[in-house]
Amino acid sequence: MESEIKRTEVSSLGEFGLIDHLTKGHAMVQPSTFVGIGDDAAVIDHRDQLTVVSTDMLVEGIHFDLMYTPLKHLGYKSVAVNLSDIYAMNAMPTQITLSLAFSNRFSVEALEEFYEGVYAACKNFNVDLIGGDTSSSNKGFIISVTAFGRATSKNICYRNGAKPGDLVCVSGNLGSAYLGLQILEREKQIFLSDQTIQPDLENQAYVVGRQLKPEPRFDIIELFEKSGLIPTSMIDISDGLVSEIFHICKQSGVGAYIEESGIPIHPDAELLAIKFNLDPVTCALYGGEDYELLFTVDPNDLEKVKYIPDIYIAGEITEADHGIKLHTKGGNIYDLKEKGFNHFTA
Amino acid sequence: MESEIKRTEVSSLGEFGLIDHLTKGHAMVQPSTFVGIGDDAAVIDHRDQLTVVSTDMLVEGIHFDLMYTPLKHLGYKSVAVNLSDIYAMNAMPTQITLSLAFSNRFSVEALEEFYEGVYAACKNFNVDLIGGDTSSSNKGFIISVTAFGRATSKNICYRNGAKPGDLVCVSGNLGSAYLGLQILEREKQIFLSDQTIQPDLENQAYVVGRQLKPEPRFDIIELFEKSGLIPTSMIDISDGLVSEIFHICKQSGVGAYIEESGIPIHPDAELLAIKFNLDPVTCALYGGEDYELLFTVDPNDLEKVKYIPDIYIAGEITEADHGIKLHTKGGNIYDLKEKGFNHFTA
């Protein structure tokens, strides 16, 4: 006897019933969540701290492909990428709101799976889901998340505070999420051409995981606090290192150089890039979605940086007229272009 | 010589260029807007007040029809309906974030028109646009707005505070927005069957305006403050009076009756309902999108209610076991059903 997949139509619950069903039984954990889901609006109490707000929209077929993205991972990632923006302000996230639009292709069970991922992220990053909206769509799945955090004005890191002489630092490693996407796209094409072939993701767990389930670096933010380090500027790496360093340089009115030897690349990503005939450094410079942190620190804070694990010094801030350069291992100097790969420029 | 409509492709500006283009030159006006657009997140400073948050998603083909909705009106309405939720908490809105997804059918000029409406609403309701996201979509136009407001905990009105004996009050008049939609849908059908016929919206300006450009009742909230009145519960009327009174009764654990004679209906709406062979009272009870306020007040506050213009006493809160009833002009008593018209139940 074959096991049946249960399918409950969303219309059988109605909009309010669906929200109840998907959100009940999740207690609020943040002291600043004054009132959560269930009224015209939610209420946040950050007392004498500032409220930090970030919002993102994710559209099926543009930002994700449900052929290879499990809904639970998608729920987790939708929350994680927003929280990454809050961490990039050197703030601690506290709440999210979540709005969804979906066609009748999606059952209650599919939405439950998505919410499982949402709540896993809420639990992991200690935030409350306090509101949202659900709606029909004629086509596809659209997700809008707004994230809230708290910070003191003294601690907040903007993009405009970098000064010549500051060290350019990167957390974790870069390019892995991009290579994970290449693997998933390749397996999708193979599957589309012959549906009897099972996907071969073996030995690619690391890079595929980086693409499907990014983990914003709250650990680094916590260590900044512990070590008393406040970066002079910070941004999360969602569109690739080069794109982000351009944002910091433009908004701070400075230039920068990146040392090729200072760019952290995971060995799995390096091997895979070579297998795909791609340059690992180019993948690390232009590949998006690693959700690591790019930040600058005053050189006097070097000792504090050394205290924090998994931080790499990748370059230095210069005067604006110096431009934005790459120093290669071979001793050459190149201008970095804001857009690298053609397929990133849409 | 025919005048040409200018069409600039969004791709010619890029995502960051587009955001700059659409948002530049709009100064922040709210003292609590600490930092607006341009970083990973915006920053709000509500000091010793609470932050109230509400979010809505609007999807083309589900919530609006671009055949008869001018983009400028749509921009205005997208903001207005969210602010309505903030007012319904007895709070004053201060900021919004706006995320859009749109297909390449939309030009820069079309988006400019939409933003014109957004900024008109921002100006009218004195709120700052502090962040957002823009994205491609494969199909259609999707809008997600999150609105922020401030309030003291003493003043906030929830849905759960109504007590037996409280007066049920309604601002403005009901059913007009629903009848405006009927007009627009009729003219669309006529146009689709014969494109030489010009739409006949004459004498229907009021109801059509109520549908296309709703005005949330900040004036009422201001008068609550002035007269020292704090409703015991409040909700905005987006899904129809009956749907909203059910929310209040369910969350407050009470019943209610509505007096047919107490339901405010605009003369234009009344005439039009009759022309469409609809019952005006049913339109007022079940028609959505008027964005008026439904609230309950302690009977001792009756004098304060009288001080505020455009408020109608439409019934009374009762014990829960009494249910939710309509008292007709003819002296009959009916149970109100949560869903009225078939075409509202989807």
Chai-1 contact restraints between the chains, C-beta under 6 A:
chainA,res_idxA,chainB,res_idxB,connection_type,confidence,min_distance_angstrom,max_distance_angstrom,comment,restraint_id
A,F34,B,L50,contact,1.0,0.0,6.0,A-B,restraint_1
A,D39,B,Y158,contact,1.0,0.0,6.0,A-B,restraint_2
A,D39,B,R159,contact,1.0,0.0,6.0,A-B,restraint_3
A,D40,B,D85,contact,1.0,0.0,6.0,A-B,restraint_4
A,D40,B,A88,contact,1.0,0.0,6.0,A-B,restraint_5
A,D40,B,M89,contact,1.0,0.0,6.0,A-B,restraint_6
A,A41,B,V52,contact,1.0,0.0,6.0,A-B,restraint_7
A,A41,B,V53,contact,1.0,0.0,6.0,A-B,restraint_8
A,A41,B,S54,contact,1.0,0.0,6.0,A-B,restraint_9
A,A41,B,D85,contact,1.0,0.0,6.0,A-B,restraint_10
A,A41,B,I86,contact,1.0,0.0,6.0,A-B,restraint_11
A,A41,B,M89,contact,1.0,0.0,6.0,A-B,restraint_12
A,A42,B,V53,contact,1.0,0.0,6.0,A-B,restraint_13
A,V43,B,L50,contact,1.0,0.0,6.0,A-B,restraint_14
A,V43,B,V52,contact,1.0,0.0,6.0,A-B,restraint_15
A,I44,B,T51,contact,1.0,0.0,6.0,A-B,restraint_16
A,D45,B,L50,contact,1.0,0.0,6.0,A-B,restraint_17
A,L50,B,F34,contact,1.0,0.0,6.0,A-B,restraint_18
A,L50,B,V43,contact,1.0,0.0,6.0,A-B,restraint_19
A,L50,B,D45,contact,1.0,0.0,6.0,A-B,restraint_20
A,T51,B,I44,contact,1.0,0.0,6.0,A-B,restraint_21
A,T51,B,T51,contact,1.0,0.0,6.0,A-B,restraint_22
A,V52,B,A41,contact,1.0,0.0,6.0,A-B,restraint_23
A,V52,B,V43,contact,1.0,0.0,6.0,A-B,restraint_24
A,V53,B,A41,contact,1.0,0.0,6.0,A-B,restraint_25
A,V53,B,A42,contact,1.0,0.0,6.0,A-B,restraint_26
A,S54,B,A41,contact,1.0,0.0,6.0,A-B,restraint_27
A,T55,B,T97,contact,1.0,0.0,6.0,A-B,restraint_28
A,T55,B,S99,contact,1.0,0.0,6.0,A-B,restraint_29
A,T55,B,G131,contact,1.0,0.0,6.0,A-B,restraint_30
A,T55,B,G132,contact,1.0,0.0,6.0,A-B,restraint_31
A,T55,B,D133,contact,1.0,0.0,6.0,A-B,restraint_32
A,D56,B,D133,contact,1.0,0.0,6.0,A-B,restraint_33
A,M57,B,S99,contact,1.0,0.0,6.0,A-B,restraint_34
A,M57,B,A101,contact,1.0,0.0,6.0,A-B,restraint_35
A,M57,B,D133,contact,1.0,0.0,6.0,A-B,restraint_36
A,M57,B,S135,contact,1.0,0.0,6.0,A-B,restraint_37
A,V59,B,A101,contact,1.0,0.0,6.0,A-B,restraint_38
A,V59,B,S135,contact,1.0,0.0,6.0,A-B,restraint_39
A,V59,B,S137,contact,1.0,0.0,6.0,A-B,restraint_40
A,G61,B,N138,contact,1.0,0.0,6.0,A-B,restraint_41
A,I62,B,S136,contact,1.0,0.0,6.0,A-B,restraint_42
A,D85,B,D40,contact,1.0,0.0,6.0,A-B,restraint_43
A,D85,B,A41,contact,1.0,0.0,6.0,A-B,restraint_44
A,I86,B,A41,contact,1.0,0.0,6.0,A-B,restraint_45
A,A88,B,D40,contact,1.0,0.0,6.0,A-B,restraint_46
A,M89,B,D40,contact,1.0,0.0,6.0,A-B,restraint_47
A,M89,B,A41,contact,1.0,0.0,6.0,A-B,restraint_48
A,T97,B,T55,contact,1.0,0.0,6.0,A-B,restraint_49
A,S99,B,T55,contact,1.0,0.0,6.0,A-B,restraint_50
A,S99,B,M57,contact,1.0,0.0,6.0,A-B,restraint_51
A,S99,B,S144,contact,1.0,0.0,6.0,A-B,restraint_52
A,A101,B,M57,contact,1.0,0.0,6.0,A-B,restraint_53
A,A101,B,V59,contact,1.0,0.0,6.0,A-B,restraint_54
A,G131,B,T55,contact,1.0,0.0,6.0,A-B,restraint_55
A,G132,B,T55,contact,1.0,0.0,6.0,A-B,restraint_56
A,D133,B,T55,contact,1.0,0.0,6.0,A-B,restraint_57
A,D133,B,D56,contact,1.0,0.0,6.0,A-B,restraint_58
A,D133,B,M57,contact,1.0,0.0,6.0,A-B,restraint_59
A,S135,B,M57,contact,1.0,0.0,6.0,A-B,restraint_60
A,S135,B,V59,contact,1.0,0.0,6.0,A-B,restraint_61
A,S136,B,I62,contact,1.0,0.0,6.0,A-B,restraint_62
A,S137,B,V59,contact,1.0,0.0,6.0,A-B,restraint_63
A,N138,B,G61,contact,1.0,0.0,6.0,A-B,restraint_64
A,K139,B,K139,contact,1.0,0.0,6.0,A-B,restraint_65
A,I142,B,I142,contact,1.0,0.0,6.0,A-B,restraint_66
A,S144,B,S99,contact,1.0,0.0,6.0,A-B,restraint_67
A,S144,B,S144,contact,1.0,0.0,6.0,A-B,restraint_68
A,T146,B,T146,contact,1.0,0.0,6.0,A-B,restraint_69
A,Y158,B,D39,contact,1.0,0.0,6.0,A-B,restraint_70
A,R159,B,D39,contact,1.0,0.0,6.0,A-B,restraint_71
